[in-house]
Amino acid sequence: MAKAPPNAYQEASKKEKAAIQAYLKERRALVCDESGPCRTSVTKGLLTMGMPHKQILSSPAFDQALEELQENQTEIVICDYRVGHRSGLELASA
């Protein structure tokens, strides 16, 4: 099996990684996608970059994600382009 190519975070310098980790440590993210494996993958990426697990919200549905945004101060929204019959752009601008 071929090895996956490195991503930008893996290629970052120690100083750049420290800056990313410091930034993410103080933020909250919402990951919204109907696909559980996709949400898990994005969550693992955020954890790898230093975001605390308690700062990551996850939702499989638009309405649930919108409720999470209304209840929690969230600086980062990562969502699918289509969430059910709604637009991920609509969620990101909420």
TORZA-801005 format. One record per residue: residue number from 1; x, y, z of N, C-alpha, C in turn. Coordinates in nm, 3 decimals, decimal comma, always signed. Layout:
ATOM|num|nxx|nyy|nzz|caxx|cayy|cazz|cxx|cyy|czz
ATOM|NUM|X|Y|Z|X|Y|Z|X|Y|Z $
...
END
This chain:
ATOM|num|nxx|nyy|nzz|caxx|cayy|cazz|cxx|cyy|czz
ATOM|1|+0,085|-0,119|+0,000|+0,000|+0,000|+0,000|+0,089|+0,125|+0,000 $
ATOM|2|+0,057|+0,219|-0,084|+0,134|+0,342|-0,095|+0,115|+0,430|+0,028 $
ATOM|3|+0,222|+0,495|+0,068|+0,217|+0,586|+0,182|+0,149|+0,717|+0,139 $
ATOM|4|+0,062|+0,768|+0,226|-0,008|+0,894|+0,195|+0,092|+1,009|+0,193 $
ATOM|5|+0,072|+1,105|+0,104|+0,163|+1,220|+0,099|+0,146|+1,304|+0,226 $
ATOM|6|+0,251|+1,373|+0,267|+0,241|+1,457|+0,387|+0,144|+1,573|+0,365 $
ATOM|7|+0,080|+1,615|+0,472|-0,007|+1,733|+0,462|+0,069|+1,856|+0,510 $
ATOM|8|+0,007|+1,971|+0,499|+0,074|+2,097|+0,533|+0,115|+2,099|+0,680 $
ATOM|9|+0,032|+2,045|+0,769|+0,066|+2,044|+0,911|+0,190|+1,959|+0,936 $
ATOM|10|+0,197|+1,843|+0,872|+0,312|+1,755|+0,891|+0,441|+1,820|+0,842 $
ATOM|11|+0,430|+1,903|+0,741|+0,548|+1,969|+0,685|+0,583|+2,101|+0,754 $
ATOM|12|+0,499|+2,146|+0,847|+0,522|+2,273|+0,915|+0,643|+2,263|+1,009 $
ATOM|13|+0,706|+2,376|+1,031|+0,818|+2,381|+1,125|+0,766|+2,369|+1,268 $
ATOM|14|+0,855|+2,345|+1,363|+0,814|+2,336|+1,503|+0,748|+2,466|+1,549 $
ATOM|15|+0,802|+2,577|+1,504|+0,747|+2,708|+1,542|+0,605|+2,725|+1,486 $
ATOM|16|+0,585|+2,684|+1,360|+0,453|+2,694|+1,298|+0,353|+2,602|+1,367 $
ATOM|17|+0,396|+2,480|+1,401|+0,308|+2,386|+1,472|+0,270|+2,440|+1,608 $
ATOM|18|+0,365|+2,500|+1,678|+0,336|+2,557|+1,810|+0,233|+2,670|+1,798 $
ATOM|19|+0,244|+2,751|+1,693|+0,148|+2,860|+1,672|+0,009|+2,805|+1,641 $
ATOM|20|+0,002|+2,700|+1,559|-0,127|+2,637|+1,527|-0,189|+2,578|+1,653 $
ATOM|21|-0,109|+2,508|+1,731|-0,159|+2,446|+1,854|-0,209|+2,551|+1,953 $
ATOM|22|-0,136|+2,660|+1,968|-0,178|+2,767|+2,059|-0,310|+2,828|+2,013 $
ATOM|23|-0,324|+2,847|+1,882|-0,447|+2,903|+1,827|-0,566|+2,809|+1,851 $
ATOM|24|-0,549|+2,682|+1,817|-0,660|+2,587|+1,829|-0,696|+2,558|+1,974 $
ATOM|25|-0,601|+2,569|+2,063|-0,627|+2,541|+2,205|-0,732|+2,635|+2,263 $
ATOM|26|-0,741|+2,754|+2,206|-0,832|+2,857|+2,257|-0,960|+2,870|+2,174 $
ATOM|27|-0,983|+2,781|+2,080|-1,098|+2,791|+1,991|-1,192|+2,672|+2,008 $
ATOM|28|-1,313|+2,687|+1,957|-1,410|+2,578|+1,953|-1,447|+2,557|+1,807 $
ATOM|29|-1,460|+2,430|+1,768|-1,494|+2,397|+1,631|-1,621|+2,314|+1,625 $
ATOM|30|-1,696|+2,332|+1,518|-1,813|+2,250|+1,489|-1,785|+2,176|+1,359 $
ATOM|31|-1,796|+2,044|+1,363|-1,778|+1,960|+1,245|-1,915|+1,905|+1,209 $
ATOM|32|-1,964|+1,938|+1,091|-2,097|+1,894|+1,049|-2,089|+1,822|+0,915 $
ATOM|33|-2,126|+1,695|+0,918|-2,129|+1,614|+0,796|-2,219|+1,495|+0,825 $
ATOM|34|-2,297|+1,455|+0,727|-2,386|+1,340|+0,745|-2,306|+1,210|+0,759 $
ATOM|35|-2,185|+1,208|+0,709|-2,101|+1,089|+0,714|-2,023|+1,082|+0,845 $
ATOM|36|-2,052|+0,979|+0,923|-1,980|+0,959|+1,050|-1,830|+0,944|+1,030 $
ATOM|37|-1,785|+0,862|+0,932|-1,641|+0,850|+0,910|-1,574|+0,983|+0,872 $
ATOM|38|-1,644|+1,067|+0,799|-1,589|+1,198|+0,763|-1,574|+1,285|+0,887 $
ATOM|39|-1,678|+1,289|+0,972|-1,671|+1,366|+1,097|-1,555|+1,316|+1,184 $
ATOM|40|-1,540|+1,184|+1,191|-1,432|+1,126|+1,270|-1,296|+1,165|+1,215 $
ATOM|41|-1,280|+1,161|+1,085|-1,154|+1,197|+1,022|-1,117|+1,343|+1,048 $
ATOM|42|-1,213|+1,432|+1,033|-1,187|+1,574|+1,057|-1,154|+1,597|+1,205 $
ATOM|43|-1,228|+1,530|+1,293|-1,203|+1,542|+1,437|-1,062|+1,496|+1,471 $
ATOM|44|-1,020|+1,383|+1,415|-0,884|+1,333|+1,439|-0,780|+1,433|+1,391 $
ATOM|45|-0,806|+1,497|+1,278|-0,714|+1,599|+1,228|-0,701|+1,716|+1,324 $
ATOM|46|-0,813|+1,762|+1,376|-0,811|+1,873|+1,473|-0,738|+1,833|+1,600 $
ATOM|47|-0,761|+1,711|+1,647|-0,692|+1,662|+1,766|-0,542|+1,654|+1,742 $
ATOM|48|-0,503|+1,606|+1,625|-0,361|+1,595|+1,589|-0,294|+1,731|+1,591 $
ATOM|49|-0,369|+1,833|+1,552|-0,312|+1,969|+1,548|-0,321|+2,040|+1,682 $
ATOM|50|-0,372|+1,972|+1,786|-0,368|+2,029|+1,920|-0,497|+2,083|+1,976 $
ATOM|51|-0,608|+2,068|+1,907|-0,735|+2,116|+1,962|-0,784|+2,016|+2,067 $
ATOM|52|-0,819|+2,063|+2,187|-0,872|+1,973|+2,289|-1,004|+1,911|+2,245 $
ATOM|53|-1,023|+1,783|+2,276|-1,144|+1,710|+2,234|-1,271|+1,781|+2,282 $
ATOM|54|-1,267|+1,836|+2,403|-1,387|+1,902|+2,458|-1,425|+2,028|+2,380 $
ATOM|55|-1,335|+2,077|+2,296|-1,361|+2,197|+2,216|-1,417|+2,165|+2,078 $
ATOM|56|-1,436|+2,036|+2,049|-1,484|+1,995|+1,917|-1,627|+1,945|+1,927 $
ATOM|57|-1,718|+2,015|+1,861|-1,858|+1,975|+1,854|-1,879|+1,900|+1,723 $
ATOM|58|-1,966|+1,802|+1,723|-1,989|+1,722|+1,604|-2,138|+1,704|+1,582 $
ATOM|59|-2,180|+1,716|+1,458|-2,321|+1,703|+1,427|-2,343|+1,640|+1,289 $
ATOM|60|-2,437|+1,545|+1,279|-2,467|+1,484|+1,150|-2,577|+1,556|+1,072 $
ATOM|61|-2,643|+1,654|+1,136|-2,761|+1,716|+1,073|-2,756|+1,868|+1,084 $
ATOM|62|-2,812|+1,934|+0,985|-2,812|+2,080|+0,977|-2,878|+2,143|+1,101 $
ATOM|63|-2,999|+2,098|+1,135|-3,071|+2,159|+1,246|-2,998|+2,143|+1,378 $
ATOM|64|-2,940|+2,026|+1,400|-2,863|+2,003|+1,521|-2,740|+2,093|+1,524 $
ATOM|65|-2,673|+2,106|+1,411|-2,555|+2,191|+1,403|-2,591|+2,337|+1,428 $
ATOM|66|-2,702|+2,381|+1,373|-2,747|+2,519|+1,394|-2,775|+2,543|+1,543 $
ATOM|67|-2,835|+2,446|+1,608|-2,862|+2,456|+1,752|-2,730|+2,465|+1,830 $
ATOM|68|-2,633|+2,384|+1,792|-2,501|+2,388|+1,858|-2,438|+2,527|+1,842 $
ATOM|69|-2,450|+2,585|+1,723|-2,393|+2,718|+1,700|-2,461|+2,824|+1,784 $
ATOM|70|-2,591|+2,810|+1,803|-2,666|+2,908|+1,882|-2,637|+2,895|+2,031 $
ATOM|71|-2,603|+2,775|+2,075|-2,578|+2,750|+2,218|-2,433|+2,767|+2,258 $
ATOM|72|-2,341|+2,758|+2,164|-2,198|+2,760|+2,195|-2,124|+2,859|+2,108 $
ATOM|73|-2,036|+2,936|+2,170|-1,951|+3,026|+2,093|-1,856|+2,938|+2,012 $
ATOM|74|-1,864|+2,947|+1,882|-1,786|+2,860|+1,793|-1,716|+2,947|+1,688 $
ATOM|75|-1,584|+2,936|+1,685|-1,507|+3,018|+1,591|-1,478|+2,947|+1,460 $
ATOM|76|-1,480|+2,814|+1,461|-1,444|+2,738|+1,341|-1,560|+2,646|+1,305 $
ATOM|77|-1,606|+2,654|+1,180|-1,711|+2,565|+1,131|-1,655|+2,490|+1,010 $
ATOM|78|-1,659|+2,359|+1,019|-1,615|+2,273|+0,909|-1,735|+2,189|+0,871 $
ATOM|79|-1,787|+2,209|+0,751|-1,908|+2,136|+0,714|-1,905|+2,096|+0,567 $
ATOM|80|-1,987|+1,997|+0,538|-2,006|+1,950|+0,402|-2,078|+2,060|+0,323 $
ATOM|81|-2,061|+2,060|+0,194|-2,130|+2,160|+0,111|-2,281|+2,141|+0,118 $
ATOM|82|-2,326|+2,017|+0,119|-2,469|+1,986|+0,132|-2,488|+1,910|+0,263 $
ATOM|83|-2,575|+1,961|+0,348|-2,610|+1,895|+0,474|-2,760|+1,869|+0,467 $
ATOM|84|-2,797|+1,746|+0,435|-2,938|+1,715|+0,409|-2,980|+1,791|+0,285 $
ATOM|85|-3,088|+1,867|+0,299|-3,137|+1,948|+0,187|-3,097|+2,094|+0,201 $
ATOM|86|-3,002|+2,121|+0,291|-2,958|+2,258|+0,316|-2,814|+2,276|+0,269 $
ATOM|87|-2,772|+2,399|+0,261|-2,637|+2,433|+0,218|-2,545|+2,449|+0,339 $
ATOM|88|-2,427|+2,390|+0,329|-2,327|+2,408|+0,433|-2,285|+2,554|+0,444 $
ATOM|89|-2,292|+2,627|+0,334|-2,259|+2,770|+0,337|-2,359|+2,846|+0,425 $
ATOM|90|-2,483|+2,804|+0,422|-2,585|+2,866|+0,505|-2,551|+2,845|+0,654 $
ATOM|91|-2,504|+2,727|+0,687|-2,467|+2,695|+0,824|-2,343|+2,775|+0,866 $
ATOM|92|-2,246|+2,781|+0,780|-2,122|+2,852|+0,812|-2,145|+3,001|+0,831 $
ATOM|93|-2,247|+3,057|+0,768|-2,272|+3,201|+0,783|-2,367|+3,233|+0,897 $
ATOM|94|-2,416|+3,130|+0,968|-2,511|+3,150|+1,079|-2,443|+3,214|+1,199 $
END
